[in-house]
Amino acid sequence: MTPPPPPDPRPRAAEVAYEVAGRLAVPERLAEDLPELAPLGLDQGYPALALLHAELSHGRPEFRRAAHAHLGAAAARVSGRTVQALYHGIPALALAAHAARRTPDDYAALLTRLDTALDRIVDRALEPERARLDAGRPGVPFARYDLISGVAGLARLLLLRRETHEDALAAALGHLVRLTRPLTRDGAPVPGWWSPDGPRTPGAADPGYPHGHVNFGLAHGIGGPLAVLSAALRDGVPVPGLRSAVTALTRELLAHRTEAGGWPALIPLERYGTEPPAPGRTAWCYGTPGTAAALHRAGRALGDTGLCALAADALADDLDRPRGITDHAFCHGHAGLLHLCHTLTEETPHPRLTAHRDALATRLVTAYDPELPYGFPDTAAPADTGAPAGPGLLTGAAGIALALHAYATDAPPRTPWDAAFLLR
């Protein structure tokens, strides 16, 4: 007798996503439960929760009120004293408000106010780098150009808000194009994004990396600029050198694969190009999955179906032999891998990634525990603490719920929430 097919995880994935969103719907309750909540953060803050409820409101209209409430809670706490980058401050709120719009008039006054500040934020972010690059000086702390704190994240937001930021967008993309060009250090060429520091000490010397490092991560390395430049190329933004920059970065990444065919998280400069790099962890933030996603976006922008297939195969191979997965969250856990599989199979079916996608979704819905505050354990915490996952997008329940919801709908997201992860 033929065994029955396994149950479809999609219905339960949708249920879990909506249950988690219901627990995160009231800003005042979160403020009581988590006084350390960073109100304007795109990880644990109100903009992250606005993104969750804006997306799920397309299936459950009542969540639109929750999105509005979280946007209001964030807007009431706007301050120029906080860090200003995609995951912090005004840009985080601008992304959430943009995603929550249903018509151009929605949140128009708020976005107009934020847009004025955004242009100043971008100019301040670019100013020290203009002088360095004009002088031909190598060495840039990765936090100046990455997704989380740097220009790549700001550029992705400006691309969404392109109609009101043409000049700032051109300046940010032009800077990322310049960053792809080699510079000279001690008479030898180094990548334009070489960092003279270590991965845990941006802006400061690290004895573990005496000559600095070359960062490949999607969250903190050159994968971020590649994904942003590819999105701009696909959208037809007229920036000189855009296509050649995407092509050059693609070649660079393909030239530094691990022996297993994946990609490293980073490479110390003294080992760059001299030996096969060590593999990174299996995660969205660092390692093969995030790099594969960036290369897949490059392939779509360049019209290179072979590159897209190579990236999808590399992701599937890495998921066959995963390394370093410790939790369920988006950044370095199962939710991020689930959404990567979903995104890379949107346009082209890939049976191996589909199988991994179903297995990851099953793992997440099985891990859901309604007795926990936000439904999921913090598996990265010591086992004896029983710590629950927090509410956030990057490392908490909101990101898990969004990945499960996208999987359950089996369609691209209705809002650009995953632009925050450079997957849109």
Order of alpha helices (4+ residues) and beta strands (2+ residues): alpha-alpha-alpha-alpha-alpha-alpha-alpha-alpha-beta-beta-beta-alpha-alpha-beta-alpha-alpha-alpha-alpha-alpha
